[in-house]
């Protein structure tokens, strides 16, 4: 939601493009770090209570961002936002695993992802229009209100799904993480999905600079780029749910990763052929975003398949690795993004290429995971 405001925020906070990239990386760092505790806490104290606590922290971080007077404080409160925000997607996946089991989880996660994608489609558009009326801090006040509304809905509508609580014992938690960390298929599938997802986290903070500063797009129109991108993600998620009835998750994940690389290469070709065109980048990006809906739910379902007894911890480690890699990729690209779109495009190409190679290698070695 704050992406259309990034160029304005950079001016107000006297921040560079690399520092504004860090404002997204900071969120991902907090998001990743709390993953390591979010799952074990949810396995011990229930999904609902951790969701409520996380969204309360998210609201606090959002208000802090709105009140920030410099880039340093914004980055700190973005970390707080990320810590609180990680509970939603993490525990949504865990709840799907609780309710639908290992076989139905991939389809359930695909449908959840399709519904979740509506918010990112609306958010940049709403952020762009808010900027026409109010200053950028109001965007973060709106996010705080959004977090409070989520808390109310969780309190009223969500029933606890934790089947068997586990005592919160650090030794047991470490043993569970160790069980996951030495499982080669879990690590490989997580790494492949994380590299695939990292390309999105390279695109998001880079896009305001590329489209607005380099290509001259008006800030309020940037939201329509994200609408197209998220529409692709919704399409991919719907296709993923449908294909799950006919094809194994391994095949769908590989097909999606191949589509990711196709989209990234299309963006590179589009910018090379039409260097001043917004559509040369935006249209192939829809292909990449469609692939996300295919890769992510099936790679996660495959990674968690042997770990139903510690699904929350498995989802946490999956998310931690995914967001840590994404934060690193975003920060590195931000260092080189000065006067050209090529660092963004090449970074996405490298990430999707490596993701496909890792997933292909893993599925080839272990056809039945």
MITOR-205201 format. One line per 5 residues: their letters; for each residue x, y, z of C-alpha. Coordinates in pm, 1 decimal, padded with zeros to 6 digits. Example, Ala and Ser with C-alpha at 12.3 -4.5 7.8 and 13.67 -1.06 7.14 Angstrom:
<sites>
AS> 01230.0 -00450.0 00780.0  01367.0 -00106.0 00714.0
</sites>
This chain:
<sites>
XXXXX> 00000.0 00000.0 00000.0  00289.3 00238.0 00061.2  00471.6 00156.2 -00262.8  00316.8 00444.7 -00463.4  00443.2 00681.5 -00189.9
XXXXX> 00803.1 00559.7 -00186.3  00942.5 00837.5 -00406.1  00760.8 01104.1 -00199.5  00874.3 00941.2 00125.2  01233.8 00938.8 00000.5
XXXXX> 01216.7 01316.0 -00049.9  01045.5 01387.2 00283.6  01280.2 01163.4 00482.1  01590.8 01262.0 00282.5  01648.6 00895.6 00194.0
XXXXX> 01822.6 00730.4 -00099.1  01678.9 00459.4 -00325.4  01890.0 00200.6 -00139.6  01753.2 00318.7 00197.0  01395.9 00296.1 00071.7
XXXXX> 01476.7 -00058.0 -00041.3  01585.9 -00122.4 00316.5  01240.7 -00015.1 00436.1  01102.9 -00322.6 00258.5  01396.1 -00542.7 00358.1
XXXXX> 01345.6 -00433.2 00720.9  00987.3 -00556.3 00710.0  01104.6 -00886.9 00562.6  01375.0 -00921.0 00830.3  01121.0 -00882.1 01110.9
XXXXX> 00881.2 -01105.0 00920.5  01147.8 -01372.7 00881.2  01285.8 -01355.8 01234.7  00954.8 -01405.2 01413.0  00879.6 -01705.7 01194.3
XXXXX> 01118.6 -01903.1 01413.4  00899.6 -01841.0 01719.3  00559.7 -01796.9 01554.7  00512.3 -02162.0 01461.6  00635.1 -02314.7 01790.2
XXXXX> 00426.0 -02065.5 01989.2  00121.4 -02152.9 01780.2  00190.8 -02524.8 01830.1  00193.9 -02466.6 02207.2  -00059.9 -02191.5 02275.1
XXXXX> -00293.4 -02217.2 01976.5  -00330.5 -02043.8 01643.3  -00588.3 -01785.5 01753.2  -00400.8 -01629.7 02045.2  -00079.3 -01587.5 01843.2
XXXXX> -00272.9 -01430.4 01556.2  -00428.9 -01176.7 01791.9  -00095.3 -01092.1 01952.4  00076.3 -01056.0 01616.4  -00184.7 -00822.8 01472.0
XXXXX> -00166.5 -00604.2 01783.7  00207.0 -00567.0 01726.4  00141.5 -00493.9 01358.6  -00088.1 -00206.2 01456.0  00178.5 -00064.4 01687.8
XXXXX> 00442.4 -00081.3 01414.3  00209.6 00084.2 01163.5  00146.3 00382.1 01391.7  00521.0 00410.5 01453.3  00583.5 00423.1 01076.9
XXXXX> 00325.7 00701.0 01039.5  00497.0 00907.6 01310.1  00851.8 00854.6 01176.4  01050.9 01172.1 01109.1  01354.6 01005.3 00951.0
XXXXX> 01442.4 00694.8 00752.7  01611.9 00527.2 01050.7  01298.5 00529.9 01266.4  01086.9 00418.6 00970.5  01315.4 00118.8 00921.5
XXXXX> 01294.0 00027.1 01293.0  00913.9 00038.3 01295.0  00901.7 -00155.0 00968.5  01083.0 -00435.3 01153.2  00813.2 -00422.0 01423.4
XXXXX> 00545.7 -00427.6 01152.8  00709.8 -00732.1 00996.9  00726.8 -00919.6 01328.3  00355.1 -00871.6 01378.8  00258.0 -00920.2 01015.9
XXXXX> 00420.5 -01260.4 00974.9  00156.2 -01437.1 01185.2  -00118.9 -01399.1 00922.7  00026.3 -01584.8 00622.8  00226.3 -01827.5 00839.8
XXXXX> -00065.4 -01945.0 01051.0  -00314.1 -01934.1 00762.7  -00103.6 -02202.5 00596.0  -00075.7 -02392.1 00923.7  -00451.0 -02377.9 00981.7
XXXXX> -00505.5 -02510.8 00628.9  -00275.0 -02802.5 00714.2  -00467.1 -02858.0 01043.0  -00805.8 -02868.5 00873.4  -00739.2 -03034.9 00537.2
XXXXX> -00445.7 -03267.6 00605.6  -00136.6 -03325.5 00390.8  -00323.9 -03413.5 00068.6  -00583.9 -03137.3 00068.7  -00344.9 -02870.9 00196.8
XXXXX> -00203.5 -02778.0 -00146.4  -00548.8 -02703.6 -00287.3  -00653.9 -02520.6 00029.1  -00338.0 -02308.0 00030.5  -00393.7 -02227.7 -00338.3
XXXXX> -00746.6 -02104.3 -00266.1  -00626.5 -01905.7 00034.7  -00353.1 -01748.5 -00177.6  -00608.8 -01654.2 -00442.0  -00824.4 -01477.2 -00183.6
XXXXX> -00525.9 -01318.7 -00013.2  -00414.1 -01176.0 -00347.0  -00718.2 -00947.8 -00355.5  -00566.3 -00726.5 -00083.6  -00237.8 -00655.2 -00267.2
XXXXX> -00440.6 -00579.5 -00579.2  -00647.5 -00318.9 -00395.9  -00378.2 -00183.4 -00162.7  -00147.6 00000.5 -00410.1  -00452.8 00143.5 -00584.6
XXXXX> -00589.8 00265.6 -00251.0  -00247.6 00400.2 -00153.1  -00220.8 00594.2 -00478.1  -00562.4 00755.5 -00430.5  -00494.9 00833.4 -00063.3
XXXXX> -00192.8 01033.0 -00176.8  -00423.5 01255.0 -00381.3  -00599.0 01364.7 -00059.9  -00362.0 01310.9 00233.5  00008.2 01290.3 00307.6
XXXXX> 00190.0 00954.1 00313.5  00163.9 00896.3 00695.1  -00211.4 00844.7 00652.4  -00133.5 00526.3 00458.4  00023.9 00375.2 00769.9
XXXXX> -00263.7 00492.0 00991.3  -00493.0 00310.2 00746.4  -00280.2 -00003.1 00781.2  -00311.4 00019.9 01160.4  -00690.2 00033.9 01126.6
XXXXX> -00673.1 -00261.0 00886.4  -00478.0 -00462.3 01144.5  -00733.0 -00376.4 01412.8  -01016.0 -00493.9 01186.0  -00832.6 -00822.6 01126.8
XXXXX> -00800.3 -00871.5 01501.4  -01173.8 -00819.5 01548.5  -01262.3 -01068.5 01273.7  -01021.4 -01328.8 01414.9  -01168.3 -01283.2 01763.5
XXXXX> -01526.1 -01323.5 01641.6  -01501.2 -01580.3 01360.5  -01196.7 -01804.0 01395.8  -01220.3 -02126.5 01592.4  -00906.0 -02281.1 01735.5
XXXXX> -00770.8 -02557.1 01503.3  -00466.8 -02680.2 01697.9  -00530.2 -03056.1 01732.1  -00279.7 -03138.1 02008.7  -00092.8 -02863.4 02198.3
XXXXX> 00279.1 -02920.2 02255.1  00452.8 -02782.9 02564.5  00668.7 -02479.6 02487.2  01008.9 -02630.3 02560.3  01318.5 -02475.1 02399.6
XXXXX> 01494.8 -02811.8 02376.4  01198.0 -02965.6 02195.9  01174.2 -02665.0 01963.1  01542.9 -02689.3 01878.2  01503.9 -03061.0 01818.1
XXXXX> 01211.7 -02994.8 01582.1  01411.0 -02736.3 01390.0  01703.7 -02973.9 01376.2  01476.2 -03243.4 01232.0  01376.6 -03001.5 00955.7
XXXXX> 01726.5 -02861.2 00900.1  01880.2 -03202.3 00827.4  01603.4 -03307.2 00588.2  01751.3 -03252.4 00238.6  01418.9 -03246.6 00053.5
XXXXX> 01271.6 -02988.8 00289.7  01573.4 -02761.9 00251.4  01591.9 -02799.9 -00126.6  01220.3 -02738.6 -00183.0  01228.4 -02440.2 00051.3
XXXXX> 01534.2 -02294.7 -00123.2  01378.3 -02339.9 -00468.0  01052.9 -02173.9 -00362.8  01244.6 -01896.3 -00183.6  01453.7 -01810.5 -00488.5
XXXXX> 01137.9 -01804.6 -00697.2  00968.7 -01570.4 -00447.4  01276.0 -01347.7 -00407.5  01220.9 -01217.0 -00761.1  00891.6 -01062.2 -00644.6
XXXXX> 01066.8 -00892.9 -00351.9  01323.3 -00753.6 -00596.3  01045.9 -00613.7 -00816.9  00823.7 -00452.5 -00551.1  01062.2 -00191.8 -00401.9
XXXXX> 01237.8 -00135.4 -00736.4  00921.9 -00069.4 -00936.2  00847.1 00285.0 -00805.9  01197.3 00397.3 -00903.5  01190.0 00217.4 -01238.8
XXXXX> 00840.3 00316.6 -01348.3  00811.9 00664.6 -01190.6  01168.6 00801.0 -01193.9  01312.7 00629.5 -01500.5  01007.6 00577.4 -01723.2
XXXXX> 00808.1 00885.5 -01617.1  00489.8 00714.2 -01497.3  00261.6 00925.2 -01275.3  00262.7 00790.2 -00914.9  -00114.8 00736.9 -00905.7
XXXXX> -00090.6 00511.4 -01211.4  00167.4 00282.9 -01052.6  -00116.4 00107.8 -00872.1  -00251.5 -00023.1 -01202.4  00081.4 -00200.2 -01262.7
XXXXX> 00027.1 -00387.5 -00936.6  -00334.4 -00464.2 -01025.0  -00211.3 -00640.7 -01338.4  00058.8 -00819.8 -01142.6  -00175.0 -00942.7 -00870.5
XXXXX> -00436.8 -01042.0 -01128.5  -00175.3 -01280.1 -01264.4  -00117.7 -01417.4 -00915.1  -00491.8 -01471.4 -00865.6  -00509.6 -01649.7 -01200.9
XXXXX> -00213.4 -01869.6 -01110.5  -00365.4 -01958.7 -00773.3  -00698.1 -02050.6 -00931.4  -00519.4 -02258.7 -01194.3  -00312.9 -02421.9 -00921.2
XXXXX> -00622.6 -02531.1 -00730.4  -00777.5 -02675.1 -01047.0  -00462.7 -02857.6 -01160.0  -00415.0 -03013.6 -00815.5  -00700.7 -03254.4 -00897.6
XXXXX> -00523.4 -03386.6 -01208.3  -00147.4 -03355.4 -01157.0  00104.6 -03422.0 -00882.0  00238.7 -03125.1 -00690.0  00589.6 -03195.5 -00823.5
XXXXX> 00478.4 -03142.4 -01183.2  00280.6 -02827.7 -01104.7  00571.8 -02672.2 -00912.9  00815.2 -02738.3 -01199.9  00569.7 -02602.0 -01455.4
XXXXX> 00529.0 -02289.7 -01243.0  00904.4 -02241.0 -01200.3  00950.9 -02270.9 -01577.6  00682.3 -02007.8 -01625.8  00864.3 -01783.8 -01373.1
XXXXX> 01182.2 -01792.6 -01575.0  00983.8 -01727.9 -01895.0  00832.3 -01415.3 -01740.5  01168.9 -01287.9 -01614.7  01332.6 -01340.6 -01951.8
XXXXX> 01034.8 -01169.4 -02115.9  01091.1 -00862.2 -01897.1  01458.7 -00854.7 -01996.0  01372.1 -00886.6 -02365.7  01091.7 -00629.9 -02340.5
XXXXX> 01318.0 -00368.0 -02183.4  01599.4 -00439.2 -02427.6  01370.4 -00396.2 -02727.8  01158.7 -00109.9 -02587.9  01374.7 00069.7 -02328.0
XXXXX> 01128.7 00355.2 -02270.9  00814.4 00139.7 -02255.8  00627.2 00069.4 -01932.1  00442.3 -00223.3 -02092.0  00770.4 -00384.5 -02202.6
XXXXX> 00829.0 -00467.0 -01835.9  00474.3 -00472.8 -01696.8  00320.6 -00727.4 -01935.8  00584.5 -01003.7 -01891.4  00564.0 -00940.0 -01515.7
XXXXX> 00207.1 -01075.0 -01529.5  00347.7 -01405.9 -01658.4  00589.2 -01421.3 -01366.6  00320.7 -01333.7 -01111.2  00095.1 -01605.0 -01253.5
XXXXX> 00370.9 -01855.8 -01186.4  00384.9 -01763.9 -00817.5  00037.0 -01905.0 -00765.5  00160.4 -02235.4 -00907.7  00501.1 -02267.6 -00740.2
XXXXX> 00449.0 -02148.3 -00385.2  00154.1 -02359.7 -00256.4  00279.0 -02683.2 -00412.6  00642.0 -02637.3 -00309.3  00524.9 -02567.0 00045.7
XXXXX> 00287.8 -02864.3 00050.5  00570.3 -03090.8 -00067.3  00813.2 -02948.5 00187.3  00569.6 -02995.1 00477.8  00436.3 -03334.0 00365.3
XXXXX> 00651.8 -03545.7 00600.6  00606.0 -03307.2 00895.4  00240.4 -03310.9 00993.2  00339.2 -03350.6 01358.7  00526.7 -03015.6 01353.7
XXXXX> 00342.1 -02834.0 01075.1  00359.7 -02497.8 01252.5  00734.6 -02522.4 01304.0  00783.0 -02640.5 00946.3  00579.7 -02350.3 00809.5
XXXXX> 00784.3 -02114.5 01028.1  01120.9 -02236.4 00903.1  00993.9 -02231.5 00544.8  00886.3 -01869.7 00588.1  01206.6 -01770.9 00768.2
XXXXX> 01427.2 -01901.8 00487.8  01201.1 -01754.2 00219.7  01188.2 -01405.7 00370.2  01556.8 -01396.6 00466.8  01659.9 -01479.1 00111.7
XXXXX> 01410.3 -01226.9 -00023.8  01534.0 -00951.2 00209.8  01894.8 -01016.7 00107.9  01811.2 -01017.6 -00263.5  01609.7 -00695.8 -00234.9
XXXXX> 01883.2 -00516.0 -00039.2  02159.4 -00621.3 -00279.8  01967.0 -00507.2 -00588.1  01889.0 -00177.8 -00413.5  02261.2 -00101.9 -00388.7
XXXXX> 02298.6 -00113.1 -00767.8  01968.4 00051.4 -00865.9  02086.9 00402.6 -00947.5  02017.7 00502.6 -01308.2  01895.7 00188.3 -01484.0
XXXXX> 01631.9 -00084.3 -01459.5  01885.7 -00356.2 -01540.6  01981.3 -00444.6 -01179.3  01613.7 -00525.9 -01109.9  01567.4 -00724.9 -01430.4
XXXXX> 01892.2 -00920.5 -01405.3  01833.5 -00988.3 -01036.0  01492.6 -01137.1 -01113.8  01641.5 -01342.2 -01397.2  01912.2 -01489.0 -01173.2
XXXXX> 01665.3 -01566.6 -00891.7  01412.4 -01745.2 -01114.6  01685.6 -01937.3 -01301.1  01838.5 -02066.7 -00979.1  01494.8 -02148.6 -00837.1
XXXXX> 01407.0 -02361.9 -01138.2  01741.8 -02544.8 -01127.5  01703.1 -02627.6 -00757.1  01344.8 -02751.0 -00794.8  01428.0 -02957.0 -01104.9
XXXXX> 01722.1 -03121.2 -00929.1  01518.7 -03197.9 -00617.1  01218.6 -03346.0 -00797.0  01442.9 -03552.5 -01026.5  01623.7 -03707.7 -00730.3
XXXX> 01313.4 -03764.2 -00519.6  01011.1 -03818.8 -00745.6  00803.7 -03934.1 -00450.3  00857.3 -03703.7 -00152.2
</sites>
